[in-house]
Amino acid sequence: MITVIIPVYNVEKYLEKCVNSVLVQTYKDLEIILVDDGSTDSSSLLCDKLKSKDNRIKVIHKKNQGLGLARNSGLKVASGQYVTFVDSDDFIDQDLVLNLLSAINKNGIDTAIGGFKRIEENDKIVREEHYVAELYTGENVLKSLLPRLLGSAPEKSDSLRPSVWNCLYSMDIIKKHKILFPSERDYISEDIIFDLHYYQYAKGVQVLDNISYNYRINDNSLTRKYKKDGYYLFKKLYKKELEIVEKYNILEYTKNRITRQFFVNTLECIRQEKVRIAKKSFKDCLECLKNICADNTLLNAIEEYPVRKLGIRQQLFLFMVKNKCCRVLYLLTK
């Protein structure tokens, strides 16, 4: 049996499409857990309505604590041999579960990762993220695969998106090692923390070249909303990642990739410090940029990083940060 966990919070517009896409999977031996995370719209009632239509659906109603802890509620009652996650504003193609499970069974491994499509509000595909099919076993899981989930190498773009959707995980590993999600309110990317712990124990991982997951670009999603403390949350994540990889003795394979992703996240924070996005004055935006550019964690990361291996635009960005060219950063980052 495969468990599919779907956290639900105020997604009445998308929930039925999401759940129906799971119900029509070509692989039928499913347990579908809807975790209503204290929804204030009709999502809660819709969960119960969907449950009445198919006995494979279970519903958990809980107070609002966020995406990571909602997933944990599902994991605690999951009875499948493997588990995958679907975000409730997304949907999946009919072959997603079968593709992931077939890869695991064919190779005698415990984990599979697939690509995805980015879709707009009208379900129009705007980008397809294909991965090169590759099998990682033994020490290559930690030395080659996990680093790619943490970010790209200095000299190339070779990262894999560290999302838990369109992945199939072993429940044996999760239960044995008590692996759970942190709250995204503590660490802005709860998926990365989960993956960092999980892949320490994975014996084999197949990356697939399929794109059976449909990831909806939603301006109201957690990843696209302006966060006034966004930079400091990303800095906290950066420090936590370094702490974990040092604990697991894989710092040498991962540090540059974690740092490069920290730069990417910093750029995104700087891009959001615009009057029209942040809804504040130019003076206040500029003050935030000055604080970011003066942050010692960021400046030390730049100092220790092989900057010359990066492309010209990325080198220029780090040069402007290092030299506190805040007005130029405001104008040039879009």
KELOKOL-161513 format. One record per residue: x, y, z of N, C-alpha, C in turn. Coordinates in steps of 0.02 Angstrom, whole numbers, plus 32768, in hexadecimal, padded with zeros to 4 digits. Atoms other than C-alpha are relative to their C-alpha. Layout:
BEGIN
XYZXYZXYZ;...
! end
This chain:
BEGIN
802A7FC48000800080008000802B803F8000;7FDF7FC08002803680B27FDA7FD480338024;80237FCA7FDD80058141804E800D80427FDB;7FFA7FBD801E7FE281EB7FFF7FE680328034;80137FCF7FCD7FE1827A807C7FF580447FDF;80127FBF801D7F8A831C80497FEE80318038;80117FCC7FD07F9383AF80C37FCE80317FE1;80357FD5801A7EFB841F80B07FF8803E802B;800F7FC27FDC7EE884D580DF7FE480347FCF;80227FCC80287E6A854C808D800E7FFA7FB5;7FF5800D80477E7484FE7FE07FC07FE77FDF;80408018801B7DBB84E97FB87FFE80037FB4;80007FF780497DDF85227F0680227FC67FDC;7FD6803280227E5C84987EE17FF97FB9801B;7FFA80407FDC7E3F84097F5B7FE17FC57FDA;8021803880217DC483A07EF880297FE77FC4;7FD7801380397E3183A17E5C803E7FD98018;7FC580217FE47EC783727EC57FF17FB88015;801180437FE67E7382DF7F1D7FEA7FD27FC8;8017802A80387E1E82A07E7F803B7FE67FD6;7FC6801680267EC882997E2980247FC68022;7FE380397FDB7F0182217EB17FD27FC37FFB;8030803780037E6281B97EAC80047FDA7FBE;7FFF802180427E7981947DF180457FE57FEE;7FBE801C800E7F2C81577E017FF97FB97FE3;80018044801B7F5080BB7D9B80137FCC8035;7FF1802B7FC77F9980717E3A7FCA800C8034;803E7FF77FD97F0180527EA880087FF4804C;7FFA80127FBA7F4380107F4F801B803B8028;7FEC7FC17FE27F4680BA7FA17FDB800C8042;801E7FE27FC57F258107804A800A804B7FFA;7FFC7FB8800B7EFD81C080377FED80248040;800C7FDD7FC17F0D822B80D37FFB804B7FF4;800B7FB880057EC382DA80CD8008801D8046;7FF57FE17FBF7F058343815D7FE780477FFD;801D7FBD7FFE7E9383D88177802180278039;7FD77FDB7FD07F06845581CC7FDB803F8019;80267FC87FE47E7F84C1821B7FE580307FCC;801A7FD580367E34850281787FC6802B8019;80367FD37FEE7DC0859781897FCF800B7FC6;80307FFE80377D6D858580DE7FDA7FBD7FFF;8028803E80047D0684F080A0802B7FC27FF6;7FD48039800C7D9F8480808D7FF37FC78032;800C80337FCD7D78842681307FC57FD47FEE;803C802580137CC983F580F8800D7FD77FC0;7FF28022803F7D0B83C7804C80297FC1800C;7FD9803C7FEE7D88834E809B7FD17FC78014;802F80337FE97CF982F180F07FD47FE77FC7;80298013803A7C9282F3805080277FCF7FD3;7FD6802B802A7D2282A67FED800A7FBC8021;7FF8803F7FDB7D3C822380757FC47FD27FF6;803D802880077C8881E980627FFB7FDF7FBB;8003801B80447CA781C57FAA802F7FC67FF3;7FCE8034800D7D3C81507FBA801E7FEA8043;7FE980197FBF7D6D80E0804B804C7FFF8008;7FB77FFB7FFA7E2680F88026801580428021;7FF17FBE7FE57E1A81A980697FF58002804C;80077FF37FB87E3A81D281208008804B800A;7FFC7FB87FF37E24828081698015800C8049;7FEB7FE97FBE7E7E82D181FB7FEF804A8004;800D7FB97FF47E3B8376823E802A8016803C;7FD47FE97FCA7EB783D882A88003804C8001;7FF87FB87FFE7EDC848882E1803A80147FD2;7FCE7FE9802F7F4684F1826E804680058020;7FBA7FFE7FE9800184D38287803180057FC6;7FD37FFA803A804684DE81D6800A7FBF7FDB;7FF98038802F8075846C814680297FC6801C;7FD480357FE78104840D81987FDF7FD58034;801F80267FCA80A483DB82337FC17FDC7FE9;80398023801D800B83AF81CB80187FBF7FDF;7FE4803D801E80768334816980127FCD8037;7FEF802D7FC980B482EC820E7FC37FDC801B;803E801F7FE9800082CB82447FED7FC77FD2;800D8036802F7FEB826581A780307FC68008;7FCE80357FF7808D820681C17FF27FD4803C;800C80257FC1805981D382717FCB7FCA7FF9;8034803380097FC38172823080077FDA7FBF;7FF6802180418008813A8188800D7FB68009;7FF780487FFC7FFF807F816A801E7FE27FC0;7FE38018803E804B807380BC80497FED8007;7FB98013800180F480268093802A803B7FE9;7FDE7FC38019812280C780387FD0803A8007;80297FC57FFA80E481798044801680357FCE;7FF27FC5802980D7820C7FCD7FD380388018;80257FC57FEA809782BC7FE77FE780277FC3;801B7FD68034802783297F7C7FE780408022;801B7FC17FE6800783E27FA07FBA800A7FE4;8047800080107F4D84067F9C7FEB80317FC9;80117FD6803A7F54848E7F1780207FE67FC0;7FE18020803A7FB4841B7EA17FD67FC47FEB;801F804080127F7F837D7E4580337FD57FDB;7FCF802F801C7FD382E37DFD7FE37FDB7FC5;8015802880397FCD82817D5B7FF17FB88017;801780427FED7F8181D27D5E80377FCE800F;7FCB80337FFB802881787D54803480108036;7FCB7FEB7FD1808781D27DE080137FCA8031;7FF080327FCD807A81507E69801E7FC17FE2;7FE6803C8020809580BE7DF3804880097FE8;7FBB7FF280188130810F7DA680327FFC8039;7FD37FFF7FC8817F812D7E50800A7FBB801E;7FFC80437FE2815580817E9580247FCF7FD3;7FDE802D802F818E80277DF8804B80098002;7FB87FF37FFC8238807C7E04801E7FE1803E;7FE8801E7FC1824B80427EB880037FB47FFA;80028049800582167F8F7E9480327FE67FCD;7FD280168035827E7F817DF580487FFF8018;7FBA7FF97FEB831F7FB87E4B800E7FE68046;7FF680197FBC83037F6D7EF880198036802F;7FE97FC77FD8831680187F4A7FC78018802D;80347FEA7FD082B2807E7FC87FE280457FF1;80167FBB800B8298812B7F7B800180117FB5;80027FE980468268817D7ED57FED804A7FFE;800B7FB88008826682327E9A7FEE800E7FB7;80147FEE8044820A82787E028003804B7FF4;80007FB980128205831E7DA67FBA801C8005;80407FDF7FF8817383957D957FF480327FC9;80147FCB802D811484127D2D7FE9803B802A;801B7FC47FE080F584C67D647FC380157FD8;803D7FED8022804484F97D3C7FE48042801C;80207FC27FEB7FE5859D7D437FBA7FF2801B;804380067FE27F3B85BF7D8F7FD07FDA7FD3;802E8022802F7EE485807CF180197FBB7FEB;7FE28042800C7F4B84DE7CF4802D7FFE7FC2;7FD27FFD80397FB485197C6180477FF28018;7FBB80127FEF806384CE7C67802F80397FEB;7FD17FCA801180E885567C6F80497FE88001;7FBC801B7FFF818184EB7C907FFF7FB68013;7FF880467FEE81B484357C9680457FF4801C;7FC1800D7FDF823B83FE7D0E80107FB57FFA;7FEB8046800B8285835D7CC880437FF48021;7FBF80157FE6830F83037D24801C7FC87FD4;7FE180388023838A828C7CD57FF87FC2802C;800A803D7FDA835E81DB7D0C80447FE68019;7FC180177FE383E5819E7D837FF37FDB8041;800680297FC483F8811B7E0A803B800E802F;7FCC7FF57FCD845781427EAB7FFA7FCA8035;800180337FCC848880B87F22803C8008802E;7FC97FFF7FD184F680A37FBA801680468013;7FE57FBF7FEA856881357FE57FF080387FCF;80117FCC8031853481907F457FC080268011;803C7FDC7FE9848E81BB7F978014803E8026;7FEA7FC77FD784EA822B80118033802C7FDC;7FCA7FD9801F857C82607FA57FEC80217FBF;80137FE58042852382807F007FB880197FFC;80477FEC8006846582867F127FEE80378032;80157FCF7FCD844882E17FB7801D80457FF3;7FE67FBD800F84BF83707F897FD880247FCB;80277FE08035845783917EEC7FBD8019801A;803E7FE97FE283BB83A27F57800A803F8029;7FF07FC67FD6841384297FBC8012803D7FD7;7FEF7FC7802B844584967F28802F7FEA7FC9;7FD4800E803884B084A17E8D804980078013;7FB97FF87FF7856C848F7E83801580467FE8;7FEA7FBD801485D185317E6C8004800A7FB5;7FF17FF8804685F985107DB77FC87FEB7FD0;80368016802C855284CD7D767FBD80028025;804380047FE3849784C67D927FE87FB87FFB;801180478001847384137DC37FD67FEB803B;802780107FC583FE841E7E577FC07FDC7FEF;8042801E8002836183B87E757FD580258032;802B7FDC7FD282CC840B7EC57FF57FD68040;800580277FC182C983D67F7E7FB87FFF801B;804680047FEB820C83BD7F857FEE7FB8800B;801280457FF081BC83247FD07FC87FE67FD3;80318019802F8133831E7F4C80237FE27FC3;7FE580298036814E82A97EB8803F7FDA8016;7FCD802D7FE581BF82437F287FDC7FC78024;801C80387FDA819D81987F7380347FEC8033;7FD3800C7FC781E9817B801F7FEE7FBF8023;800B803D7FDA81FE80DD80857FE580118046;801B7FF57FBD818E80DD811F80297FDB8035;7FD480237FD18205805F816F8037802E8019;7FCB7FD17FEE829080E1816B7FE48038802D;801D7FC97FDB821E816B81A87FEE7FEC8048;801580177FBD81D98106823A803C7FEB802B;7FC780197FDA827C80B3826D802A8038801C;7FD47FC97FEC82DB815782767FD9803E8018;802B7FCA7FE5824781C282B0800A80427FDB;7FF57FC5802A825A823C821F7FBF80267FF7;803B7FD5800681DE82CB8224801380437FE1;7FF67FBD801B81C9837781D7800480338039;80057FC77FD381F5841482367FC7802D7FE7;80317FCF8018817984A3822C802280317FD1;7FE57FCE802E819585178198800180458022;7FFE7FC27FDA8176859F8218804380078026;7FBD80007FE1821D856D8267803680017FCA;7FD080038037827A854081C77FD980067FBF;802A7FEA8038823A858D81277FF77FC97FCB;80088038802E825784EC80C380037FBF8028;8003803C7FD6821C8459812B80147FC17FD9;7FEE803A8029823883E18098804B7FF18003;7FB8800A7FFF82F483FC809A80177FDE8040;7FED801E7FBF830483D281537FEB7FB78002;801880458003829B8335813A802F7FD67FD5;7FD58025802E830582FF80A580467FF5801D;7FBD80077FE383A9831F810080047FC68030;800080397FD1837982A281867FEF7FBF7FDC;8017803E802083208225811580387FDF7FD7;7FD0801E802F83AB820E8095803F7FE58022;7FC980207FDC842981DF811B7FF67FB48002;801080477FF783D18137811E7FE77FDE7FC1;8017801D803F8398811E806A80387FD77FE0;7FCD802B801E83F4808D8018800380087FB4;80007FF7804883C080B47F677FC9802F7FEB;80307FCE8017836881417F0A800180037FB4;80067FF88049832981477E577FE380447FF1;801B7FC1801B831681F17E067FE07FEE7FBC;80258010803D829381E37D7B7FFE803C7FD1;80057FCA8031828282477CDB7FB780127FF1;80477FEF800C81C382507CE87FEF80438021;80177FC07FE4816382F07D107FB67FFB8010;804680107FF380C282AD7D597FE0802B8036;801A7FD57FCC80AE83317DE17FF380467FE3;80127FBE8019805583D67DBC80018031803A;7FF47FD17FCA809584617E2C7FE380447FED;80247FC48011802284F77E2E8024803F8019;7FE37FBF7FED806F85A57E2C7FC8802B801B;80377FDD7FDD800385FF7EAB801D803A8026;7FE57FC57FDF802786B17EE17FF38002804B;801080017FB97FD9868A7F8A80247FC88026;7FDF80387FDF804885F47FAD80368019802F;7FCD7FEE7FCF80C585F2803C804180157FE0;7FBF7FF3801E815885F47FC5800380417FD9;80007FC4802A8121868F7F657FEB803F8026;80147FC67FD980DF87017FEE803C80288018;7FCC7FD67FE381478795802680057FF2804B;7FF4800B7FB98195877280CF803180358019;7FD57FCA7FE881DC8805812F803F7FE58021;7FC5801E7FE08252878F818B801C7FC77FD5;7FEC8037802C8273872180F3804B7FF28001;7FB8800B8001832F873C80EF80187FDC803F;7FE9801E7FC18344870F81A57FE87FB98009;80178046800082DB86728190802E7FD67FD4;7FD28025802C834B863D80FE80457FF98020;7FC080057FDC83E5866481667FFC7FCA8036;800980347FCC83A085F881F280027FBB7FE1;7FFF803F80248382856C817580477FEE7FEB;7FBA800A801684338580812F802B7FE5803A;7FD980157FC6847F856E81DC7FEC7FBA8017;801880427FEB841184D8820680197FCA7FD0;7FE7803180318441847F8165804A7FF0800D;7FB9800B7FF384FA84988189800B7FD88040;7FFB80257FC184E08459823A7FF17FB67FF6;80148046800B848A83BA81FD80347FDB7FD6;7FD08023802A85078390817380437FF68024;7FC380097FD8859783AB81EC7FF67FC68030;801080377FD385428334826680077FBD7FDC;7FFF803E8027853482B181DC80427FF67FDA;7FBE8005802085E882CE81A07FFE80027FB4;80037FF9804985B8830280F0800980497FEC;7FF67FB9800D85EA83BA80FA8027800C7FC0;7FD57FF4803A866F83A980747FDB7FF77FBE;8026800B803E85EF836C7FF37FC880337FF7;803E7FD88000856883E9801F8008804B800C;7FFB7FBB7FE985AC848E80627FF780337FC7;80057FD0803685C384E87FBC7FBB80037FE1;80438002801D851984AF7F7E7FCE8022802F;802B7FDF7FCF84C284E6801E800B804C7FFD;7FF07FB98002851B858D80137FE680207FC1;80197FE3803E84EF85A87F5D7FB480098003;80487FF97FF9843885887F857FEF8039802F;800A7FC67FD3844686068013800680417FD8;7FFA7FC6802B848086847F917FC280097FD5;803D7FFE802A83EC86587F217FC5801A8029;80377FEA7FD48374866E7FB38008804A8014;7FF37FBA7FEF83C787137FE27FEB802D7FC6;80137FDA803B83B087527F307FB480077FFC;80497FFD800282F787257F397FE580308034;80157FD07FCC82E687857FDC800C80487FEA;7FF07FBD8018833A881C7F8E7FCF80147FC9;80317FF2803682C788107EF67FBD8014801D;80417FF17FE3823188187F6A7FFE80438025;7FFE7FBF7FDE826C88B87FBD7FF580387FCE;80177FCC802F820E89247F407FC28021801C;803A7FDA7FE6818D89A97F697FBF7FDD7FEF;803F801D8017810689527F027FF47FBA801E;800780437FE5812988A67F4E7FFB8001804C;7FFD7FFE7FB6815488CD80037FCC802F801D;80337FD07FE980CF8956800D801B802E8037;7FE37FD17FD1814389CD8067802A80337FD9;7FDD7FCA802281AA8A68804080437FEA7FE3;7FBE800D801D82478A6B7FD6803580038037;7FD07FF97FC982A68AA5807180037FC1802B;8002803D7FD7826C8A0D80D4801C7FC47FDA;7FE480368029829689978044804C80048000;7FB77FF58002834489E2803880207FEE8043;7FE580117FBE835D89CE80F380067FB58008;7FFD80497FFE8335891580E5803A7FE57FD7;7FC88014802A83B2890380578043800E8023;7FC27FEF7FDC8437895A80C0800D7FCD8038;7FF980327FCA841688E1815080177FBD7FE5;7FEC8040801E8425884A80DE804A80037FEB;7FBC7FFA801984C68889808E803480088038;7FD27FF87FC7851288AC813A80037FC2802C;8004803B7FD584EA8800817F80407FD67FFC;7FBF80247FFD858887A581B67FFB7FB97FE6;800780458019854486F8818F80067FFE7FB5;7FFE7FFC8049852B872980DA804580147FE8;7FBE7FE8801585D0878680CC80357FCA8009;7FD180377FF5863086F381177FF67FC97FCD;800F8034803285D8867B80A0801E80137FBD;7FE27FE9803F860F86E5800B804C7FF98002;7FB780027FF886C186EE804D801B7FBA7FF9;7FE88046800086CF8630805E7FEC7FDA7FC1;801B8023803A867986057FBA802C800B7FC3;7FD97FF7803E86D385E67F137FD880287FCC;802B7FD48028867A867A7EC380137FFF7FB6;7FEA7FFD804686E386777E247FE97FC57FD6;801B80398025869785D07DF47FB8800E7FE7;80447FEF801385ED86237DE37FFE80267FBD;80097FD8803C85A686787D498009804A800F;7FF37FB87FF885C587317D2C7FC980248026;80377FDE7FDF851887687D647FFE7FF0804A;800080137FB9852487077E06803B801F8024;7FC67FDE7FE285D2874B7E267FF1804A800C;80127FB97FFA859187FB7E087FD1800C803B;802F7FFA7FC9850287E17E8180247FFD8043;7FDC80077FC1857787A77F0C8030803B800B;7FD57FC57FFB85EE88377EE67FD8803B801B;80297FC87FEA856088B37EFC7FEA7FF88049;8012800C7FBA852A88627F9F803C8010802D;7FC37FF87FD885DC885E7FE28012804A8007;7FEE7FB97FFF85F489167FB67FC4802D8010;803A7FDC7FE7854889477FF67FE480337FCE;801C7FD68036850A898E7F507FB47FFA8001;8047800D7FF4845889937F927FD2801F7FCD;802B7FDE8032840D8A117F1A80047FDD7FBC;7FF78024803F845689B47E867FDB7FBD8003;802480407FF78413890F7ECB7FB4800A7FF9;80477FF280058367895D7EDB7FEA80087FB7;80117FF08045836989987E27800A7FC47FD1;7FEE8034802F83B989007DD57FDE7FBD800D;802080407FF1836088717E2E7FB680047FF1;80477FFF801482B7884A7DE07FE07FBD800D;
! end
